[in-house]
């Protein structure tokens, strides 16, 4: 397990441990904010956004300590990019918080309702989950995104990032807590899980009864460990082995542009493309241009034998693919590539290797698009669009808590509704059964 993962072995949560005490304070805060009107929550979020901008220098200084330690430890450029906070990124985070404040409040929304034949009024309404734990790796932006979404949906949040972002997360949580307290909300609605050691992560995972749900965000190892070992219910987010399939009837200019954007616009994120599949009938026209375009973007292609044959005489960086490449989430300027015999061949490949995140087809054929979207079972299937659009902000949800690849409760980018449960309200007039 890498040093960027917050997980390691430990015992179950002790009743008097710092983690348990923190969770109990979160429970009290959750009970206090659950009934608050939208106006109170929005005012707190706007205060958070203002405070982030006002205290940018403080946050950047703390983040610089984290990035310096990461570089000294030989951390990859990809991870350092995810770890880094600049004034521009902090301003973008503050803007996301304001966007969340502007969204409708999901709490109290009537999911369905009717008057039963016996005269009883029945309503199913959205309610907060309660105490939400977030376990994540070196992405300090998640600290604010998670806090904003949890507050807006009436939840308290316990944040456990990696030790590599400890100074950044401490600074960010301090800013958020001060801002919401100044707006009249309990500061304990947003807390860092105490402790730098990985023991505290295991304690959070075993805090059943104190924590209502855990959401892991990070690499496959972290997610798998939380899903398999937590006694607290888990909403599983997934890794992003995303595919771009270029159909026989694709517009080649469009396909090249979508491919390069999907892979190279920001390769360190989960919605970046990791595999290219090309129909054999268009490979001769498409692949030479695609390989040159990828090379121009600094991307190394891990190609099968047929892809390699199109690279002969090209200056493109192409190496032979191995079986491992088809399942790899590179998070770097690398992409696996294969030529397939048909659309169904592409679907077969995707079904075998996908992580269930996002798959895209580029085609001018409505029949091909319809068949692809019917047969591919991932959270998001894009037609003539980049995989990079699978994102809560791009979908209009505001900041997202994660992208769930499971099929229960929440699937795809998780916004405010996914941070709620429901309850039934039964109203009668002396009714008895």
HUJO-V364140 format. One record per backbone hydrogen bond with DSSP energy under -0.5 kcal/mol. CO is the residue of the C=O (numbers start at 1). NH is the residue of the N-H. If there is no record, write none. Layout:
BEGIN
co-><CO:CO>
nh-><NH:NH>
END
This chain:
BEGIN
co-><2:14:17:18:19:20:21:22:23:24:25:26:27:28:29:30:31:33:37:37:38:39:40:41:42:43:44:45:46:47:48:49:50:51:53:55:56:57:58:59:60:61:62:63:64:65:66:67:68:69:70:71:76:77:78:79:80:86:87:88:89:90:91:92:93:94:95:96:97:98:99:100:104:106:109:109:112:114:114:116:120:120:121:122:123:123:124:124:125:126:127:129:130:130:131:131:132:133:134:134:135:137:139:140:140:141:142:143:144:145:146:147:148:149:150:151:156:157:157:158:158:159:160:162:163:165:166:167:168:169:170:171:172:173:174:175:176:177:178:179:180:181:186:187:189:191:197:198:198:199:200:201:202:204:205:205:206:207:207:211:213:214:215:217:219:220:221:222:223:224:225:226:233:234:235:235:236:236:239:240:241:242:242:243:244:244:245:245:246:247:249:250:251:252:253:254:255:256:257:258:259:260:260:261:262:266:269:272:274:275:276:277:278:279:279:280:282:283:286:287:288:289:290:291:292:293:294:295:300:301:301:302:303:304:305:306:307:307:308:308:309:311:316:317:319:322:322:323:324:325:328:332:333:335:336:337:338:340:342:343:344:345:346:347:348:349:350:356:357:358:359:360:361:361:362:364:365:366:367:368:369:370:371:372:376:380:382:382:386:387:389:391:392:392:393:402:402:403:404:408:412:413:414:416:417:419:421:423:424:425:425:426:427>
nh-><5:17:21:22:23:24:25:26:27:28:29:30:31:32:33:34:35:36:40:41:42:43:44:45:46:47:48:49:50:51:52:53:54:55:56:59:60:61:62:63:64:65:66:67:68:69:70:71:72:73:75:74:80:81:82:83:84:90:91:92:93:94:95:96:97:98:99:100:101:102:103:103:106:109:111:126:124:116:122:119:116:122:427:114:125:425:111:112:423:108:421:131:132:156:212:213:158:215:136:160:217:139:142:143:144:145:146:147:148:149:150:151:152:153:155:154:132:159:191:134:160:193:136:165:166:169:170:171:172:173:174:175:176:177:178:179:180:181:182:183:185:184:189:190:157:159:200:201:202:203:204:205:206:207:231:232:208:210:211:209:133:235:135:137:223:224:225:226:227:228:229:230:214:236:216:237:405:406:241:242:355:274:275:360:246:277:247:362:279:250:364:252:255:256:257:258:259:260:261:262:263:264:265:265:273:269:272:242:336:244:338:246:340:282:283:284:286:287:290:291:292:293:294:295:296:297:299:298:335:303:319:337:321:308:309:310:310:311:311:312:312:314:318:301:303:325:326:326:327:328:330:334:300:302:276:304:278:280:346:347:348:349:350:351:352:353:354:379:380:243:382:245:363:384:247:366:369:370:371:372:373:374:375:376:378:359:361:384:389:390:391:395:397:398:396:404:414:238:412:410:404:415:401:419:420:129:127:125:426:123:427:428:121>
END
